[in-house]
Amino acid sequence: MAQVLNGIKINSKLWEQFAEQAKRSKTDPARLLADLLRDYLDQKEREQLNRQTIREAKRSGLTQGDDIEGMIKHLRKKRLAKA
């Protein structure tokens, strides 16, 4: 569902530069803006996931030097402790 955001104010000079760049890339400025917003949101989600992964890795007690077998052993011990 598309939504028009009338309350957004963009400096006219900035919008002209943006529209010119969109024109050079043969893209509708509104579509380019939507693509940029989507990319920005995807990037923020990836950053959040990365931070979450780092936190979980720190809590696990594993280091970058741990091999796959070590990680599997660690997970098995963790599961056994819960049971």
N, C-alpha and C positions, 0 to 999 in steps of 0.2 A: 504494500500500500504506500503510495507516494504521499508526501506531505509538503506543502509549501510553507516555508518559514518566513513570514513577512517581517518578523521582528529583527532579523539579522541585518546588521549594518556593516557594509564593507566599504572602505575608502575607495572612492571612484577611480583614483589613479591606480591603486592596487588591482581593482577589478579589471581595468583596461589592460594592464600588463598580463593578468591572468588570461583574459579573453584572447589577447594577441598570441600568447603561447599556445592556447587551445587551437586557435586558427592555424598556427604553424604545424601543429600535429594533426590537423584535420579532424578535430574532435569538438563536439558540442561542449561549450564551457560548463553547462549544468551537469553533463555526464562526466566530464573530467573532474569536477568538484565532488560528485558522488563517488567516483573511483578513488580519489584522494582520501576522502573520509573513510571509506571502506578499508583502504590500506592502513590508515592511521589506527583504526580500531583493531585490525588484525595484529599490527605491531604491538599495541598495548597489551593485547591478550597473550601474545607470545612472551612478552617481557614478564607479565604476571606469572605465567606458567613456569618460566625459567626461574624466577625468584622462589616460587613454591617448590620446585624440584631441588633447588639448592638447599632450602630449609630442611626438606625431608632427607636429603642426603647427609646433611650435618647431623640430624637426629639419629640416623641409622648407625652411625659410628664407623661406616665404611669410608675408605679413602680412595683417591684416584688410582692408587697402586694396587688395589684389590682386584683379583682376577674374577672371572665368571664363577669358577668353582667356589671361591671364597664367599661370593655374594649368595650363591645358592645355599651353602652351608649355613650362613647367617640367617637367611629367610626360614630354613627348616627349623633351626633352633628357636627362632621367634614363634613359629607356628606351634611347636611342641610346648613351649612355655605357656601359650594361651590355652592349650587343651587340658 
